[in-house]
């Protein structure tokens, strides 16, 4: 609205005009949206639980976790993941773990992928890397990180699992192994 020479000027008008000018002159950055590429169910096998060396206890200490995790029922929403229906992830990582969580996770692993007909369709190299996992399942330290090479290279992975074996003795006797099931998601 144009100002009339006899119209009183409100003290906030110049400031409001400056804000409006700044908002209209500065382009608004678009928010980065992660695209889900693939989601799979994960589980340990009866023969191969996730193992911890030394066993996880009440107080935090450096622990190495190793696992062979089966990925099944994979559903893709991107062409780059269309042929991936299941997989086997072999991974090991280290972190400062306790019964209540894990910090500073680092490691390496691979995922061998299979198509709907059961034939191998690719291999991914993964780098588990999580700053912190809070919760009662230190096995989650294996389900976060990045795919560095192969199928889905450049994507992030994040997942959680629920223990299917008894973890009640973690604080008193330590936890050397755990079975579990859960879900993992790969995003771009």
VOPAGU-2260 file (C-alpha; in pm, 1 decimal, decimal comma):
REM VOPAGU-2260
SITE   aa  ch    i         X         Y         Z
SITE  UNK   A    0       0,0       0,0       0,0
SITE  UNK   A    1     147,8     337,8     -97,8
SITE  UNK   A    2     205,3     582,1     184,8
SITE  UNK   A    3       8,9     905,3     180,8
SITE  UNK   A    4     215,7    1209,8     277,8
SITE  UNK   A    5     -23,0    1284,2     566,0
SITE  UNK   A    6     -45,7     919,6     682,8
SITE  UNK   A    7     143,6     857,3    1011,1
SITE  UNK   A    8     430,3     606,4     982,1
SITE  UNK   A    9     427,7     327,8    1240,1
SITE  UNK   A   10     775,1     279,7    1399,0
SITE  UNK   A   11     781,1     -89,1    1295,3
SITE  UNK   A   12     696,5     -25,6     929,1
SITE  UNK   A   13    1058,9      13,1     810,0
SITE  UNK   A   14    1161,7    -306,3     992,4
SITE  UNK   A   15     864,8    -497,4     853,3
SITE  UNK   A   16     946,3    -374,0     503,9
SITE  UNK   A   17    1306,3    -493,0     545,1
SITE  UNK   A   18    1189,2    -841,6     651,4
SITE  UNK   A   19     948,7    -864,9     357,4
SITE  UNK   A   20    1224,6    -753,9     119,0
SITE  UNK   A   21    1467,1   -1011,5     260,3
SITE  UNK   A   22    1212,9   -1293,5     235,3
SITE  UNK   A   23    1118,5   -1215,8    -122,2
SITE  UNK   A   24    1477,8   -1160,5    -238,8
SITE  UNK   A   25    1629,5   -1474,5     -83,6
SITE  UNK   A   26    1537,8   -1807,5    -243,0
SITE  UNK   A   27    1417,8   -2067,5       4,7
SITE  UNK   A   28    1634,2   -2381,4       4,2
SITE  UNK   A   29    1441,5   -2701,1     -58,4
SITE  UNK   A   30    1452,1   -2952,1     224,3
SITE  UNK   A   31    1655,0   -3262,8     152,0
SITE  UNK   A   32    1421,7   -3560,8     143,1
SITE  UNK   A   33    1562,0   -3909,4     177,7
SITE  UNK   A   34    1419,5   -4165,2     -59,5
SITE  UNK   A   35    1359,5   -4517,5      69,5
SITE  UNK   A   36    1524,1   -4757,7    -174,2
SITE  UNK   A   37    1469,1   -5092,5      -3,8
SITE  UNK   A   38    1320,2   -5230,0     317,7
SITE  UNK   A   39    1387,5   -5584,6     442,6
SITE  UNK   A   40    1308,0   -5801,2     741,6
SITE  UNK   A   41    1622,3   -5912,8     927,1
SITE  UNK   A   42    1688,4   -6206,0    1156,9
SITE  UNK   A   43    1963,7   -6417,1    1298,7
SITE  UNK   A   44    1961,5   -6789,1    1228,7
SITE  UNK   A   45    1929,0   -7051,1    1500,3
SITE  UNK   A   46    2288,5   -7162,9    1432,3
SITE  UNK   A   47    2437,7   -6812,9    1424,3
SITE  UNK   A   48    2346,5   -6555,4    1687,4
SITE  UNK   A   49    2507,0   -6212,3    1709,2
SITE  UNK   A   50    2814,1   -6260,5    1929,8
SITE  UNK   A   51    2990,0   -6009,2    2155,7
SITE  UNK   A   52    3354,9   -6035,8    2263,6
SITE  UNK   A   53    3400,8   -5966,6    2548,1
SITE  UNK   A   54    3039,3   -6008,2    2661,1
SITE  UNK   A   55    2832,2   -5690,2    2698,5
SITE  UNK   A   56    2783,3   -5596,5    3064,5
SITE  UNK   A   57    2626,4   -5326,0    3278,1
SITE  UNK   A   58    2918,6   -5082,5    3245,8
SITE  UNK   A   59    3039,5   -4963,4    2902,2
SITE  UNK   A   60    3350,0   -5120,0    2751,1
SITE  UNK   A   61    3495,3   -5184,5    2406,7
SITE  UNK   A   62    3316,3   -5478,5    2245,3
SITE  UNK   A   63    3343,1   -5650,4    1907,1
SITE  UNK   A   64    3017,3   -5780,5    1759,5
SITE  UNK   A   65    3000,3   -6038,7    1478,3
SITE  UNK   A   66    2697,2   -6168,3    1293,3
SITE  UNK   A   67    2554,2   -6334,0     989,3
SITE  UNK   A   68    2211,5   -6178,2     939,7
SITE  UNK   A   69    1948,3   -6294,7     691,9
SITE  UNK   A   70    1752,0   -6031,0     499,3
SITE  UNK   A   71    1415,4   -6149,2     364,8
SITE  UNK   A   72    1095,9   -6005,3     219,9
SITE  UNK   A   73    1280,4   -5711,6      66,8
SITE  UNK   A   74    1050,7   -5455,9     -94,5
SITE  UNK   A   75    1198,2   -5200,0    -331,0
SITE  UNK   A   76    1064,3   -4860,9    -426,5
SITE  UNK   A   77    1347,3   -4762,3    -658,8
SITE  UNK   A   78    1478,9   -4905,0    -987,8
SITE  UNK   A   79    1828,1   -4945,6    -836,7
SITE  UNK   A   80    1687,7   -5199,6    -587,9
SITE  UNK   A   81    1428,7   -5371,4    -808,2
SITE  UNK   A   82    1608,7   -5707,5    -832,4
SITE  UNK   A   83    1700,2   -5737,6    -463,9
SITE  UNK   A   84    1460,1   -5970,7    -279,1
SITE  UNK   A   85    1677,1   -6124,6      -5,4
SITE  UNK   A   86    2031,6   -6127,7     119,5
SITE  UNK   A   87    2286,1   -6248,3     370,1
SITE  UNK   A   88    2480,2   -5983,7     562,0
SITE  UNK   A   89    2806,9   -6082,8     726,2
SITE  UNK   A   90    2935,6   -5804,6     945,0
SITE  UNK   A   91    3157,8   -5724,2    1239,4
SITE  UNK   A   92    3197,3   -5398,7    1424,8
SITE  UNK   A   93    3337,6   -5250,9    1740,6
SITE  UNK   A   94    3186,3   -5003,2    1980,3
SITE  UNK   A   95    3171,2   -4892,9    2340,0
SITE  UNK   A   96    2880,7   -5110,3    2454,8
SITE  UNK   A   97    2677,8   -5167,0    2770,0
SITE  UNK   A   98    2341,5   -5326,6    2842,2
SITE  UNK   A   99    2179,8   -4985,7    2784,0
SITE  UNK   A  100    2333,9   -4894,9    2449,3
SITE  UNK   A  101    2635,1   -4855,9    2223,2
SITE  UNK   A  102    2848,4   -4558,8    2118,1
SITE  UNK   A  103    3108,4   -4492,7    1848,3
SITE  UNK   A  104    3035,4   -4793,2    1627,5
SITE  UNK   A  105    3278,5   -4874,4    1346,0
SITE  UNK   A  106    3318,9   -5185,4    1134,2
SITE  UNK   A  107    3285,6   -5354,2     796,5
SITE  UNK   A  108    3082,1   -5618,6     623,9
SITE  UNK   A  109    2920,6   -5743,7     305,5
SITE  UNK   A  110    2571,4   -5821,3     185,1
SITE  UNK   A  111    2526,1   -6088,4     -79,9
SITE  UNK   A  112    2197,3   -6016,6    -260,2
SITE  UNK   A  113    1957,5   -6263,7    -422,0
SITE  UNK   A  114    1671,7   -6213,6    -666,0
SITE  UNK   A  115    1320,0   -6356,8    -662,2
SITE  UNK   A  116    1443,6   -6680,2    -824,4
SITE  UNK   A  117    1718,9   -6728,4    -563,6
SITE  UNK   A  118    2012,5   -6645,1    -789,2
SITE  UNK   A  119    2280,9   -6407,7    -669,2
SITE  UNK   A  120    2219,9   -6057,1    -804,8
SITE  UNK   A  121    2497,9   -5855,0    -643,6
SITE  UNK   A  122    2722,8   -5781,5    -349,1
SITE  UNK   A  123    2742,7   -5469,9    -133,2
SITE  UNK   A  124    3024,2   -5357,9      93,9
SITE  UNK   A  125    2889,3   -5194,5     409,8
SITE  UNK   A  126    3050,6   -4981,6     678,2
SITE  UNK   A  127    2861,5   -4999,5    1005,8
SITE  UNK   A  128    2888,3   -4656,4    1159,7
SITE  UNK   A  129    2658,0   -4522,8    1425,3
SITE  UNK   A  130    2732,6   -4250,4    1676,7
SITE  UNK   A  131    2496,1   -4390,7    1937,7
SITE  UNK   A  132    2240,9   -4670,2    1975,2
SITE  UNK   A  133    2016,3   -4639,4    2279,1
SITE  UNK   A  134    1815,4   -4935,9    2397,2
SITE  UNK   A  135    1850,8   -5280,7    2534,8
SITE  UNK   A  136    1975,0   -5447,1    2216,2
SITE  UNK   A  137    2345,6   -5391,8    2151,6
SITE  UNK   A  138    2302,3   -5597,9    1832,1
SITE  UNK   A  139    2153,4   -5287,8    1667,6
SITE  UNK   A  140    2513,4   -5167,5    1631,0
SITE  UNK   A  141    2532,0   -5385,5    1318,8
SITE  UNK   A  142    2226,0   -5236,3    1149,2
SITE  UNK   A  143    2334,5   -4879,0    1082,9
SITE  UNK   A  144    2588,5   -4728,3     845,3
SITE  UNK   A  145    2654,3   -4682,4     476,3
SITE  UNK   A  146    2689,3   -4893,1     160,9
SITE  UNK   A  147    3030,0   -4802,3      18,1
SITE  UNK   A  148    3052,2   -5029,1    -287,5
SITE  UNK   A  149    2837,8   -5252,5    -506,7
SITE  UNK   A  150    2459,0   -5273,3    -512,0
SITE  UNK   A  151    2298,5   -4964,0    -349,8
SITE  UNK   A  152    2639,7   -4789,3    -321,7
SITE  UNK   A  153    2608,2   -4451,3    -154,2
SITE  UNK   A  154    2292,3   -4538,2      34,9
SITE  UNK   A  155    2253,3   -4526,5     411,7
SITE  UNK   A  156    2121,8   -4819,8     610,8
SITE  UNK   A  157    1939,8   -4807,5     941,3
SITE  UNK   A  158    1758,3   -5076,0    1133,4
SITE  UNK   A  159    1651,9   -5212,0    1466,6
SITE  UNK   A  160    1597,9   -5559,6    1601,7
SITE  UNK   A  161    1413,5   -5708,8    1894,7
SITE  UNK   A  162    1594,2   -5983,7    2085,0
SITE  UNK   A  163    1427,6   -6323,1    2062,1
SITE  UNK   A  164    1659,4   -6474,0    2321,9
SITE  UNK   A  165    1675,7   -6389,3    2691,3
SITE  UNK   A  166    1877,8   -6073,3    2760,9
SITE  UNK   A  167    1784,3   -6040,5    3130,2
SITE  UNK   A  168    2124,9   -6158,0    3253,8
SITE  UNK   A  169    2313,6   -5884,3    3069,6
SITE  UNK   A  170    2376,3   -5673,5    3381,8
SITE  UNK   A  171    2462,8   -5963,6    3611,2
SITE  UNK   A  172    2639,0   -6228,9    3400,7
SITE  UNK   A  173    2699,2   -6044,9    3075,3
SITE  UNK   A  174    2562,2   -6105,9    2726,2
SITE  UNK   A  175    2786,3   -6299,9    2491,1
SITE  UNK   A  176    2528,3   -6377,5    2221,8
SITE  UNK   A  177    2177,7   -6277,7    2120,5
SITE  UNK   A  178    1922,8   -6382,2    1859,2
SITE  UNK   A  179    1682,2   -6129,1    1713,5
SITE  UNK   A  180    1447,0   -6017,0    1439,6
SITE  UNK   A  181    1374,5   -5673,6    1301,9
SITE  UNK   A  182    1382,4   -5449,1     999,2
SITE  UNK   A  183    1645,8   -5263,0     796,6
SITE  UNK   A  184    1591,7   -4977,0     552,2
SITE  UNK   A  185    1824,2   -4844,9     281,2
SITE  UNK   A  186    1779,8   -4477,5     184,6
SITE  UNK   A  187    1945,5   -4245,9     -64,3
